[in-house]
Amino acid sequence: MSTLEELSKAVIAGNEANVKSLTQAALHEGVKPLSVINDGLIAGMNVVGKRFKVGDMFVPEVLMSARAMAAGVELVKPLLAGGQMVNKGTIVLGTVKGDLHDIGKNLVGMMLESSGYKVIDMGVDTSPEEFVAAAQKNSAQIVGLSALLTTTMLAMKDTIEAFIQEGIRNNVKIIIGGAPISHTFAEEIGADGFAPDAASATELVGQLLA
Ligand code: B12
């Protein structure tokens, strides 16, 4: 079994200590940081998602996997940071109201930071008003919304509405993402863009700011 396969297994098992040592081992072997994330850590989390769906895994186990994955991501993070001092733009990023999922949002934030953007992380369960206030306070060019639940996807629409209400919708580009989100949904609610993963999110931001 390759180190990346073992790493995926450790994420599935929720074994934080093994995730840390295998992440380090993979990096040591010369596996690219992004590949450690995509082909090791996220690959494991994808299996967790499938098992959770069919009832083979339950919330406490999923949380252990999530924690283990986060510990691995922390180790890779410094290697992604480009160290650029130029600020290419400011992004307010958060998980929408009612939603507590933050693994994907954190990955998006990390990739954006490592590409030279300033990221204001709003955390989880962020209300439309909080997004509006943060965008104004930081003169953000981009607002990124994350949602993992079909029920909280609707909070994305409410958040866009709040920017319209405040009269500042044209000052920002609003991008959305998360497992249940699609291009079609983005168009439906009047978002400026959608990206299916962290690397494409960074590309999307680059395009919108060009
Ligand atoms: C981990 C997890 C949890 C953890 C979250 C821990 C944490 N700190 O985030 C815990 C255990 C807390 C949890 C709780 C719940 N969960 Co949950 N969870 C998951 C799981 C297994 C993985 C999600 C994940 O982290 N994926 C890995 C990351 C890397 O992927 P990602 O989030 O999609 O992010 C990528 C892209 O989407 C994109 N992206 C993400 N955000 C953004 C933002 C922008 C701007 C852009 C451009 C791109 C982008 O880039 C990311 C990186 O590539 C999913 C299964 C799944 N298939 O998604 C279920 C899932 C999302 N959960 C689900 C459910 C039902 C729940 C609960 C209601 C369970 C319960 N009964 O209590 C609660 C809800 C809590 C709440 N109010 O939010 C369902 C949702 C079903 C639905 N149709 O709505 C899912 C789909 C599982 C399932 N199949 O049933 N969960």
Boltz pocket constraint, residues with backbone or C-beta under 6 A from the ligand:
constraints:
  - pocket:
      binder: B
      contacts: [[A, 42], [A, 45], [A, 46], [A, 48], [A, 49], [A, 50], [A, 52], [A, 53], [A, 59], [A, 60], [A, 62], [A, 63], [A, 66], [A, 98], [A, 99], [A, 100], [A, 101], [A, 102], [A, 103], [A, 104], [A, 105], [A, 107], [A, 108], [A, 143], [A, 144], [A, 145], [A, 146], [A, 147], [A, 148], [A, 149], [A, 150], [A, 151], [A, 175], [A, 176], [A, 177], [A, 178], [A, 179], [A, 180], [A, 193], [A, 194], [A, 195], [A, 196], [A, 197], [A, 198], [A, 199], [A, 201]]
      max_distance: 6.0
